[in-house]
């Protein structure tokens, strides 16, 4: 009997520690990806409407939050080029974060093109 006492005490200590462990069972809910996408698209539409309402209340007018069309990108590119070569001192038509992101995107494109031109001249 005494030869297994150490093992028994160890088992009882382990059992005491395990009694203190708390766990909560939860059901895994499977979500259909198509339904989730539709729900997220609706939420995006609702948030855009809420943002438009906020803009109206803040007297910001109607700000468009959709992606730029090719014509709009061309206008931003022209403005960016005019700014970079010094034809205009400021880009004053920055009405949204979307516009600022597009301007920075165009600056990045101009930078890469200029870097490539410089590299080709050096070779």
C-alpha positions in Angstrom: 0.0 0.0 0.0 2.8 2.4 0.8 4.6 1.9 -2.4 1.7 3.6 -4.4 1.0 6.4 -1.9 3.2 8.9 -3.8 1.3 8.2 -7.1 -2.0 8.5 -5.3 -1.2 11.9 -3.8 0.0 13.2 -7.2 -3.3 12.0 -8.7 -5.4 13.7 -6.0 -3.5 16.9 -6.4 -4.1 16.8 -10.2 -7.8 16.1 -9.6 -8.0 19.1 -7.2 -6.4 21.4 -9.8 -8.8 20.1 -12.5 -11.8 20.8 -10.3 -10.9 24.5 -10.5 -10.9 24.6 -14.3 -14.0 26.2 -15.7 -15.1 25.6 -19.2 -18.1 26.8 -21.2 -19.6 24.8 -24.0 -20.8 26.7 -27.1 -22.4 25.7 -30.3 -20.4 26.2 -33.5 -22.6 28.1 -35.8 -22.0 27.4 -39.5 -22.7 30.4 -41.7 -23.4 30.2 -45.4 -20.7 32.3 -47.1 -23.2 33.6 -49.7 -25.6 34.8 -47.0 -22.7 36.4 -45.0 -21.6 38.3 -48.1 -25.2 39.5 -48.7 -25.5 40.6 -45.1 -22.2 42.4 -45.2 -23.2 44.2 -48.5 -26.4 45.3 -46.8 -24.5 46.6 -43.8 -22.1 48.5 -46.1 -25.0 50.1 -47.9 -26.6 51.1 -44.6 -23.4 52.5 -43.3 -22.9 54.5 -46.5 -26.4 55.9 -46.1 -25.7 56.8 -42.5 -22.4 58.5 -43.5 -24.2 60.4 -46.2 -26.8 61.6 -43.7 -24.0 62.6 -41.3 -22.3 64.5 -44.1 -25.6 66.3 -44.9 -26.0 67.3 -41.2 -22.4 68.5 -41.1 -23.0 70.7 -44.2 -20.4 68.7 -46.2 -22.7 68.2 -49.1 -22.9 65.0 -50.9 -19.6 63.1 -50.8 -19.2 60.0 -52.9 -17.6 57.0 -51.2 -17.6 54.6 -54.1 -14.5 53.7 -56.0 -13.3 56.1 -58.7 -14.3 55.7 -62.3 -11.6 55.8 -65.0 -12.6 59.5 -65.8 -12.3 60.5 -62.1 -8.9 58.7 -61.9 -7.7 60.6 -65.0 -8.8 63.9 -63.4 -6.9 63.1 -60.2 -3.9 62.1 -62.2 -3.9 65.4 -64.0 -4.2 67.3 -60.7 -1.4 65.3 -59.2 0.9 65.9 -62.2 0.1 69.7 -62.2 0.9 69.8 -58.5 4.2 67.8 -58.9 5.5 70.0 -61.7 4.5 73.2 -59.9 1.7 74.4 -62.1 -0.6 74.6 -59.1 0.5 75.3 -55.5 -2.2 73.3 -53.7 -4.7 70.6 -54.5 -7.8 72.3 -53.1 -10.4 69.8 -54.1 -9.6 67.2 -51.5 -13.1 66.5 -50.2 -12.7 63.0 -48.8 -10.2 60.4 -47.6 -11.0 58.5 -50.8 -9.6 61.5 -52.8 -6.5 61.7 -50.6 -5.8 58.0 -51.1 -6.2 58.3 -54.8 -3.8 61.3 -54.9 -1.2 59.4 -52.9 -1.7 56.4 -55.3 -1.1 58.7 -58.3 2.0 60.2 -56.6 3.3 56.6 -56.1 2.8 55.8 -59.8 4.6 59.0 -60.8 7.5 58.3 -58.4 7.9 54.7 -59.8 7.8 55.9 -63.4 10.3 58.6 -62.7 12.6 56.2 -60.9 12.4 53.8 -63.8 13.3 56.6 -66.2 16.2 57.6 -64.1 17.4 54.0 -63.9 17.2 53.5 -67.7 19.2 56.7 -68.3 21.9 55.6 -65.9 22.3 52.3 -67.7 
